[in-house]
Amino acid sequence: MTNDDLPFRESDIRYDGLQYEYDGYRYDRKVDAQAYARLMRSTAGEHEPSGPHCARVFRAAPTDAQQTLMAALAIQSEGGAYRYEGFRYELLSDAVDYARLNRRRQGRAFV
């Protein structure tokens, strides 16, 4: 059995709708969380789970005014995050800032 084959409980990896979390660390991709879990299992006895346990952040649904702004700037809401032209933003204000900057660069009017 290689280190990559060492078992870990899938239930140890949590998904909050935005990121995967294992041992207090967050990952955008599940395979990265699984790789870290395997690594920690391979050092069993040497490692006690004690990562920088991140507090869960409650993300409210966009308000009507925010949804109107998002539609005008082609920003999508997805799993508690915001997407604009393939980039993911945790804060709507960051997505709006970039969308407005991008429109200025293209010489288009912006909201």
Contacts in CASP RR format, 6 or more apart in sequence:
PFRMAT RR
TARGET T0000
AUTHOR 0000-0000-0000
METHOD contacts of the structure
MODEL  1
MTNDDLPFRESDIRYDGLQYEYDGYRYDRKVDAQAYARLMRSTAGEHEPS
GPHCARVFRAAPTDAQQTLMAALAIQSEGGAYRYEGFRYELLSDAVDYAR
LNRRRQGRAFV
3 38 0 8 1.000
3 39 0 8 1.000
3 42 0 8 1.000
4 38 0 8 1.000
6 38 0 8 1.000
6 41 0 8 1.000
6 42 0 8 1.000
6 44 0 8 1.000
7 41 0 8 1.000
8 34 0 8 1.000
8 37 0 8 1.000
8 38 0 8 1.000
8 40 0 8 1.000
8 41 0 8 1.000
12 22 0 8 1.000
12 23 0 8 1.000
12 37 0 8 1.000
13 20 0 8 1.000
13 21 0 8 1.000
13 22 0 8 1.000
13 30 0 8 1.000
13 33 0 8 1.000
13 34 0 8 1.000
13 37 0 8 1.000
14 20 0 8 1.000
14 21 0 8 1.000
14 22 0 8 1.000
15 21 0 8 1.000
15 30 0 8 1.000
16 56 0 8 1.000
17 79 0 8 1.000
17 80 0 8 1.000
18 59 0 8 1.000
18 79 0 8 1.000
18 80 0 8 1.000
18 81 0 8 1.000
18 90 0 8 1.000
19 26 0 8 1.000
19 27 0 8 1.000
19 28 0 8 1.000
20 26 0 8 1.000
20 27 0 8 1.000
20 28 0 8 1.000
20 29 0 8 1.000
20 30 0 8 1.000
20 32 0 8 1.000
20 33 0 8 1.000
21 27 0 8 1.000
21 33 0 8 1.000
21 54 0 8 1.000
22 33 0 8 1.000
22 36 0 8 1.000
22 37 0 8 1.000
22 40 0 8 1.000
23 36 0 8 1.000
23 37 0 8 1.000
23 40 0 8 1.000
23 49 0 8 1.000
23 50 0 8 1.000
23 51 0 8 1.000
24 49 0 8 1.000
24 51 0 8 1.000
24 52 0 8 1.000
24 53 0 8 1.000
24 54 0 8 1.000
25 33 0 8 1.000
25 36 0 8 1.000
25 51 0 8 1.000
25 52 0 8 1.000
26 54 0 8 1.000
27 33 0 8 1.000
27 36 0 8 1.000
28 88 0 8 1.000
40 47 0 8 1.000
40 49 0 8 1.000
59 80 0 8 1.000
59 81 0 8 1.000
61 77 0 8 1.000
62 70 0 8 1.000
62 77 0 8 1.000
62 92 0 8 1.000
66 92 0 8 1.000
67 77 0 8 1.000
69 75 0 8 1.000
69 96 0 8 1.000
69 111 0 8 1.000
70 76 0 8 1.000
70 77 0 8 1.000
70 82 0 8 1.000
70 92 0 8 1.000
70 95 0 8 1.000
72 111 0 8 1.000
73 84 0 8 1.000
73 95 0 8 1.000
73 96 0 8 1.000
73 99 0 8 1.000
73 100 0 8 1.000
73 103 0 8 1.000
73 110 0 8 1.000
73 111 0 8 1.000
74 84 0 8 1.000
74 85 0 8 1.000
74 99 0 8 1.000
75 82 0 8 1.000
75 83 0 8 1.000
75 84 0 8 1.000
75 92 0 8 1.000
75 95 0 8 1.000
75 96 0 8 1.000
75 99 0 8 1.000
76 82 0 8 1.000
76 83 0 8 1.000
76 84 0 8 1.000
77 83 0 8 1.000
78 88 0 8 1.000
81 88 0 8 1.000
81 89 0 8 1.000
81 90 0 8 1.000
82 88 0 8 1.000
82 89 0 8 1.000
82 90 0 8 1.000
82 91 0 8 1.000
82 92 0 8 1.000
82 94 0 8 1.000
82 95 0 8 1.000
83 89 0 8 1.000
83 95 0 8 1.000
84 95 0 8 1.000
84 98 0 8 1.000
84 99 0 8 1.000
84 102 0 8 1.000
85 102 0 8 1.000
87 95 0 8 1.000
87 98 0 8 1.000
89 95 0 8 1.000
89 98 0 8 1.000
99 110 0 8 1.000
100 110 0 8 1.000
100 111 0 8 1.000
103 109 0 8 1.000
103 110 0 8 1.000
104 110 0 8 1.000
END
